[in-house]
Amino acid sequence: NGLMRGKLTNLFKLSKNGREIPTNKVAELEGHLFGDPGNHFAKSIAEDNSLTLMEPVGPTPKKEVKRGTSSAAGSLAEEQDRRLNIGAVAIMREDGLKEIQQMQYSPYGTSFRFLSSEDGRAPDANSLISAGIGFCFMTQFGRFVSMLNLDLPDYRIVQDTHFSLGGATGETGKTGEAGPIETHVYLETSEPDETAQEMLDISERTCFLHAFCQTDLKTRLKIVRL
């Protein structure tokens, strides 16, 4: 709720080949650039877990979306209307886990199923939201450099998100709030500094979820008792 209500100006730090450079159009985060995290995923050890925490379900069921992008990979089309239309269905399982199926109607894409829980058995809601923002943002770097054939063999981020306790779940009686998303970006590239800055600017501008944070929205929710 905190990300939807009001308009957040998200903040960034930028590193190119291990050297900090200023941002251009995006707002710059005050303070020091975090150290480059490197590839922590390569060092991580998977925990035994019988649960499938995330999996693709298959193509999203088709529906008509006015001015939507209705074909797979349509987001790379030369001419397109960019109306975002997504949906989700969540159920509470008998074991207390929330099962969420996400549908991406426009731009048309794959449907995914997630498990979520606040007790540590699966990622909690804030973790899923934060990961989604980070992956959406990083995807834009890959799209931009591939379209212009730019050099970017490696790129990483460290992202901080800040959420208050919810009014109901946190028993605060107040509307949930969120702070600006703080993202440290690390690029390995032979391109000039200006191009590295442009990579960041374009990726922030074309990320649906960063745009979501900058737009004042209201939730439309339907609850069905079975």
MIBA-35366 format. One record per residue (C-alpha): residue number from 1; residue in three letters; chain; x, y, z. Coordinates in Angstrom, 2 decimals, padded with zeros to 5 digits, always signed. Example, Ala and Ser with C-alpha at 12.3 -4.5 7.8 and 13.67 -1.06 7.14 Angstrom:
MIBA-35366
+-----+------+-------+---------+---------+---------+
|  nr | rest | kette |       x |       y |       z |
+-----+------+-------+---------+---------+---------+
|   1 |  Ala |     A | +012.30 | -004.50 | +007.80 |
|   2 |  Ser |     A | +013.67 | -001.06 | +007.14 |
+-----+------+-------+---------+---------+---------+
This chain:
MIBA-35366
+-----+------+-------+---------+---------+---------+
|  nr | rest | kette |       x |       y |       z |
+-----+------+-------+---------+---------+---------+
|   1 |  Asn |     A | +000.00 | +000.00 | +000.00 |
|   2 |  Gly |     A | +002.85 | +002.40 | +000.82 |
|   3 |  Leu |     A | +004.32 | +002.01 | -002.66 |
|   4 |  Met |     A | +000.97 | +002.79 | -004.32 |
|   5 |  Arg |     A | -000.19 | +005.77 | -002.30 |
|   6 |  Gly |     A | +001.57 | +009.01 | -003.15 |
|   7 |  Lys |     A | +004.52 | +009.44 | -005.49 |
|   8 |  Leu |     A | +007.96 | +008.19 | -004.49 |
|   9 |  Thr |     A | +011.18 | +009.53 | -006.00 |
|  10 |  Asn |     A | +013.48 | +006.52 | -006.00 |
|  11 |  Leu |     A | +017.21 | +007.03 | -005.43 |
|  12 |  Phe |     A | +020.29 | +005.59 | -007.12 |
|  13 |  Lys |     A | +024.09 | +005.28 | -006.91 |
|  14 |  Leu |     A | +026.07 | +004.29 | -010.00 |
|  15 |  Ser |     A | +029.38 | +002.46 | -010.38 |
|  16 |  Lys |     A | +031.18 | +001.79 | -013.66 |
|  17 |  Asn |     A | +034.06 | -000.71 | -013.65 |
|  18 |  Gly |     A | +034.54 | -000.29 | -009.90 |
|  19 |  Arg |     A | +034.53 | +003.53 | -010.01 |
|  20 |  Glu |     A | +031.66 | +005.66 | -008.75 |
|  21 |  Ile |     A | +030.24 | +008.10 | -011.29 |
|  22 |  Pro |     A | +027.40 | +010.59 | -010.78 |
|  23 |  Thr |     A | +023.91 | +009.87 | -011.99 |
|  24 |  Asn |     A | +022.40 | +012.03 | -014.72 |
|  25 |  Lys |     A | +018.59 | +012.19 | -014.85 |
|  26 |  Val |     A | +017.64 | +009.86 | -011.99 |
|  27 |  Ala |     A | +017.79 | +011.19 | -008.43 |
|  28 |  Glu |     A | +021.09 | +010.44 | -006.71 |
|  29 |  Leu |     A | +021.21 | +008.84 | -003.28 |
|  30 |  Glu |     A | +023.21 | +010.77 | -000.70 |
|  31 |  Gly |     A | +025.98 | +008.95 | +001.13 |
|  32 |  His |     A | +028.55 | +006.36 | +000.12 |
|  33 |  Leu |     A | +028.26 | +003.79 | -002.65 |
|  34 |  Phe |     A | +028.07 | +000.29 | -001.18 |
|  35 |  Gly |     A | +030.91 | -002.06 | -002.00 |
|  36 |  Asp |     A | +030.41 | -004.18 | -005.11 |
|  37 |  Pro |     A | +028.70 | -007.37 | -003.90 |
|  38 |  Gly |     A | +030.16 | -009.59 | -006.63 |
|  39 |  Asn |     A | +028.36 | -012.80 | -007.54 |
|  40 |  His |     A | +027.00 | -013.99 | -004.21 |
|  41 |  Phe |     A | +024.63 | -016.40 | -005.95 |
|  42 |  Ala |     A | +027.60 | -018.48 | -007.13 |
|  43 |  Lys |     A | +028.71 | -018.88 | -003.49 |
|  44 |  Ser |     A | +025.29 | -019.58 | -002.00 |
|  45 |  Ile |     A | +024.36 | -023.04 | -000.74 |
|  46 |  Ala |     A | +020.82 | -024.14 | -001.47 |
|  47 |  Glu |     A | +018.77 | -025.24 | +001.53 |
|  48 |  Asp |     A | +016.76 | -028.44 | +001.43 |
|  49 |  Asn |     A | +013.15 | -027.51 | +000.83 |
|  50 |  Ser |     A | +010.36 | -029.75 | -000.35 |
|  51 |  Leu |     A | +008.31 | -026.71 | -001.38 |
|  52 |  Thr |     A | +008.38 | -025.32 | -004.91 |
|  53 |  Leu |     A | +008.54 | -021.64 | -004.01 |
|  54 |  Met |     A | +008.22 | -020.33 | -007.58 |
|  55 |  Glu |     A | +007.48 | -021.97 | -010.91 |
|  56 |  Pro |     A | +006.20 | -021.04 | -014.37 |
|  57 |  Val |     A | +002.65 | -022.22 | -014.99 |
|  58 |  Gly |     A | +002.57 | -021.63 | -018.74 |
|  59 |  Pro |     A | +001.22 | -018.95 | -021.07 |
|  60 |  Thr |     A | -001.15 | -016.49 | -019.42 |
|  61 |  Pro |     A | -004.77 | -017.13 | -020.48 |
|  62 |  Lys |     A | -005.57 | -014.77 | -023.34 |
|  63 |  Lys |     A | -007.95 | -011.87 | -022.90 |
|  64 |  Glu |     A | -008.63 | -008.75 | -024.93 |
|  65 |  Val |     A | -006.70 | -005.71 | -023.67 |
|  66 |  Lys |     A | -007.48 | -002.43 | -025.39 |
|  67 |  Arg |     A | -004.22 | -000.98 | -026.75 |
|  68 |  Gly |     A | -002.34 | -003.90 | -025.20 |
|  69 |  Thr |     A | +000.74 | -005.77 | -026.41 |
|  70 |  Ser |     A | -000.77 | -009.18 | -027.06 |
|  71 |  Ser |     A | +002.09 | -011.29 | -028.46 |
|  72 |  Ala |     A | +005.04 | -012.92 | -026.74 |
|  73 |  Ala |     A | +008.18 | -010.76 | -027.08 |
|  74 |  Gly |     A | +005.85 | -008.00 | -028.29 |
|  75 |  Ser |     A | +007.63 | -005.58 | -025.96 |
|  76 |  Leu |     A | +010.46 | -005.47 | -028.50 |
|  77 |  Ala |     A | +008.18 | -004.61 | -031.41 |
|  78 |  Glu |     A | +009.09 | -001.49 | -033.38 |
|  79 |  Glu |     A | +005.66 | +000.10 | -032.83 |
|  80 |  Gln |     A | +003.46 | -000.66 | -029.83 |
|  81 |  Asp |     A | +001.03 | +000.73 | -027.30 |
|  82 |  Arg |     A | +002.24 | +000.20 | -023.75 |
|  83 |  Arg |     A | -000.85 | -000.47 | -021.67 |
|  84 |  Leu |     A | +000.10 | -002.61 | -018.68 |
|  85 |  Asn |     A | -002.49 | -005.18 | -017.63 |
|  86 |  Ile |     A | -001.64 | -007.80 | -015.03 |
|  87 |  Gly |     A | -003.64 | -009.86 | -012.59 |
|  88 |  Ala |     A | -003.21 | -012.26 | -009.70 |
|  89 |  Val |     A | -005.24 | -014.86 | -007.85 |
|  90 |  Ala |     A | -004.28 | -015.80 | -004.28 |
|  91 |  Ile |     A | -005.59 | -018.64 | -002.13 |
|  92 |  Met |     A | -004.80 | -019.68 | +001.44 |
|  93 |  Arg |     A | -003.80 | -023.35 | +001.46 |
|  94 |  Glu |     A | -004.67 | -025.76 | +004.26 |
|  95 |  Asp |     A | -001.05 | -025.63 | +005.47 |
|  96 |  Gly |     A | -001.29 | -021.85 | +005.93 |
|  97 |  Leu |     A | +000.83 | -020.93 | +002.92 |
|  98 |  Lys |     A | -000.48 | -018.39 | +000.43 |
|  99 |  Glu |     A | -000.44 | -019.61 | -003.18 |
| 100 |  Ile |     A | -000.37 | -016.79 | -005.72 |
| 101 |  Gln |     A | -000.75 | -017.12 | -009.48 |
| 102 |  Gln |     A | +000.30 | -014.06 | -011.45 |
| 103 |  Met |     A | -001.02 | -013.40 | -014.96 |
| 104 |  Gln |     A | +000.57 | -011.01 | -017.43 |
| 105 |  Tyr |     A | -001.99 | -010.02 | -020.06 |
| 106 |  Ser |     A | -000.13 | -007.02 | -021.52 |
| 107 |  Pro |     A | +002.69 | -007.04 | -022.37 |
| 108 |  Tyr |     A | +001.74 | -010.68 | -022.90 |
| 109 |  Gly |     A | +003.88 | -013.15 | -021.00 |
| 110 |  Thr |     A | +004.18 | -016.28 | -018.90 |
| 111 |  Ser |     A | +002.07 | -016.93 | -015.83 |
| 112 |  Phe |     A | +003.97 | -017.80 | -012.63 |
| 113 |  Arg |     A | +002.97 | -019.39 | -009.34 |
| 114 |  Phe |     A | +004.51 | -018.26 | -006.03 |
| 115 |  Leu |     A | +004.28 | -019.39 | -002.44 |
| 116 |  Ser |     A | +004.36 | -016.80 | +000.34 |
| 117 |  Ser |     A | +004.34 | -016.92 | +004.12 |
| 118 |  Glu |     A | +005.22 | -014.56 | +006.96 |
| 119 |  Asp |     A | +006.64 | -017.37 | +009.15 |
| 120 |  Gly |     A | +009.79 | -018.11 | +007.12 |
| 121 |  Arg |     A | +008.59 | -021.21 | +005.26 |
| 122 |  Ala |     A | +008.37 | -019.16 | +002.04 |
| 123 |  Pro |     A | +009.29 | -015.59 | +001.11 |
| 124 |  Asp |     A | +007.15 | -012.98 | +002.83 |
| 125 |  Ala |     A | +005.17 | -010.36 | +000.91 |
| 126 |  Asn |     A | +007.77 | -007.60 | +001.25 |
| 127 |  Ser |     A | +010.53 | -009.91 | -000.02 |
| 128 |  Leu |     A | +008.49 | -010.89 | -003.10 |
| 129 |  Ile |     A | +007.63 | -007.26 | -003.85 |
| 130 |  Ser |     A | +011.26 | -006.18 | -003.45 |
| 131 |  Ala |     A | +012.59 | -009.01 | -005.61 |
| 132 |  Gly |     A | +010.02 | -008.23 | -008.30 |
| 133 |  Ile |     A | +011.08 | -004.59 | -008.45 |
| 134 |  Gly |     A | +014.76 | -005.55 | -008.67 |
| 135 |  Phe |     A | +014.27 | -008.13 | -011.42 |
| 136 |  Cys |     A | +011.99 | -005.85 | -013.46 |
| 137 |  Phe |     A | +014.55 | -003.04 | -013.21 |
| 138 |  Met |     A | +017.50 | -005.26 | -014.19 |
| 139 |  Thr |     A | +015.57 | -006.70 | -017.14 |
| 140 |  Gln |     A | +015.45 | -003.22 | -018.66 |
| 141 |  Phe |     A | +019.26 | -003.03 | -018.80 |
| 142 |  Gly |     A | +019.36 | -006.22 | -020.85 |
| 143 |  Arg |     A | +016.63 | -005.03 | -023.21 |
| 144 |  Phe |     A | +018.23 | -001.63 | -023.77 |
| 145 |  Val |     A | +021.77 | -002.83 | -024.44 |
| 146 |  Ser |     A | +020.57 | -005.64 | -026.73 |
| 147 |  Met |     A | +018.53 | -003.23 | -028.86 |
| 148 |  Leu |     A | +021.49 | -000.85 | -029.29 |
| 149 |  Asn |     A | +024.19 | -003.55 | -029.29 |
| 150 |  Leu |     A | +026.02 | -001.93 | -026.36 |
| 151 |  Asp |     A | +028.74 | -003.56 | -024.27 |
| 152 |  Leu |     A | +027.45 | -004.70 | -020.87 |
| 153 |  Pro |     A | +028.73 | -008.19 | -020.03 |
| 154 |  Asp |     A | +028.03 | -007.90 | -016.31 |
| 155 |  Tyr |     A | +025.72 | -005.80 | -014.14 |
| 156 |  Arg |     A | +024.52 | -006.09 | -010.55 |
| 157 |  Ile |     A | +022.45 | -004.18 | -008.03 |
| 158 |  Val |     A | +022.07 | -003.85 | -004.28 |
| 159 |  Gln |     A | +018.54 | -002.66 | -003.50 |
| 160 |  Asp |     A | +017.11 | -001.45 | -000.19 |
| 161 |  Thr |     A | +013.37 | -001.18 | +000.35 |
| 162 |  His |     A | +011.72 | +000.28 | +003.45 |
| 163 |  Phe |     A | +008.21 | -000.59 | +004.62 |
| 164 |  Ser |     A | +006.26 | +000.26 | +007.76 |
| 165 |  Leu |     A | +004.12 | -002.29 | +009.56 |
| 166 |  Gly |     A | +000.65 | -002.67 | +008.10 |
| 167 |  Gly |     A | -002.36 | -001.17 | +009.81 |
| 168 |  Ala |     A | -004.15 | -004.50 | +010.28 |
| 169 |  Thr |     A | -001.32 | -007.05 | +010.26 |
| 170 |  Gly |     A | +000.96 | -004.80 | +012.32 |
| 171 |  Glu |     A | -001.91 | -003.66 | +014.58 |
| 172 |  Thr |     A | -000.85 | -000.03 | +014.12 |
| 173 |  Gly |     A | -004.22 | +001.28 | +012.96 |
| 174 |  Lys |     A | -002.38 | +003.38 | +010.39 |
| 175 |  Thr |     A | -002.05 | +003.18 | +006.62 |
| 176 |  Gly |     A | +001.08 | +001.30 | +005.58 |
| 177 |  Glu |     A | +003.94 | +003.45 | +004.31 |
| 178 |  Ala |     A | +007.05 | +002.91 | +002.19 |
| 179 |  Gly |     A | +010.21 | +004.93 | +001.68 |
| 180 |  Pro |     A | +011.97 | +005.61 | -001.63 |
| 181 |  Ile |     A | +013.67 | +002.55 | -003.12 |
| 182 |  Glu |     A | +017.45 | +002.89 | -002.84 |
| 183 |  Thr |     A | +019.41 | +001.10 | -005.57 |
| 184 |  His |     A | +023.18 | +000.81 | -006.00 |
| 185 |  Val |     A | +024.00 | -000.14 | -009.61 |
| 186 |  Tyr |     A | +027.30 | -001.75 | -010.70 |
| 187 |  Leu |     A | +028.09 | -001.88 | -014.42 |
| 188 |  Glu |     A | +031.01 | -003.56 | -016.20 |
| 189 |  Thr |     A | +031.26 | -001.89 | -019.59 |
| 190 |  Ser |     A | +033.68 | -000.39 | -022.11 |
| 191 |  Glu |     A | +031.12 | +002.28 | -023.02 |
| 192 |  Pro |     A | +031.77 | +005.92 | -021.98 |
| 193 |  Asp |     A | +030.43 | +007.32 | -018.71 |
| 194 |  Glu |     A | +027.61 | +009.13 | -020.51 |
| 195 |  Thr |     A | +026.36 | +005.84 | -021.96 |
| 196 |  Ala |     A | +026.50 | +004.16 | -018.55 |
| 197 |  Gln |     A | +024.40 | +007.01 | -017.17 |
| 198 |  Glu |     A | +021.96 | +006.62 | -020.05 |
| 199 |  Met |     A | +021.67 | +002.88 | -019.36 |
| 200 |  Leu |     A | +020.55 | +003.72 | -015.83 |
| 201 |  Asp |     A | +018.20 | +006.51 | -016.92 |
| 202 |  Ile |     A | +016.47 | +004.41 | -019.58 |
| 203 |  Ser |     A | +016.21 | +001.34 | -017.34 |
| 204 |  Glu |     A | +014.58 | +003.37 | -014.57 |
| 205 |  Arg |     A | +012.23 | +005.06 | -017.02 |
| 206 |  Thr |     A | +011.08 | +001.83 | -018.71 |
| 207 |  Cys |     A | +010.70 | -000.26 | -015.53 |
| 208 |  Phe |     A | +006.98 | -000.78 | -014.89 |
| 209 |  Leu |     A | +007.49 | -001.16 | -011.15 |
| 210 |  His |     A | +009.55 | +002.00 | -010.72 |
| 211 |  Ala |     A | +006.76 | +003.78 | -012.62 |
| 212 |  Phe |     A | +004.29 | +002.10 | -010.26 |
| 213 |  Cys |     A | +006.09 | +003.67 | -007.27 |
| 214 |  Gln |     A | +005.89 | +007.12 | -008.87 |
| 215 |  Thr |     A | +002.13 | +006.94 | -009.53 |
| 216 |  Asp |     A | -000.66 | +007.51 | -007.00 |
| 217 |  Leu |     A | -002.94 | +004.46 | -007.29 |
| 218 |  Lys |     A | -005.79 | +002.73 | -005.49 |
| 219 |  Thr |     A | -006.23 | -000.99 | -004.99 |
| 220 |  Arg |     A | -009.11 | -002.83 | -006.63 |
| 221 |  Leu |     A | -009.61 | -006.07 | -004.72 |
| 222 |  Lys |     A | -012.29 | -008.77 | -004.89 |
| 223 |  Ile |     A | -012.58 | -011.35 | -002.10 |
| 224 |  Val |     A | -014.58 | -014.54 | -002.65 |
| 225 |  Arg |     A | -015.40 | -016.93 | +000.21 |
| 226 |  Leu |     A | -015.42 | -020.56 | -000.89 |
+-----+------+-------+---------+---------+---------+
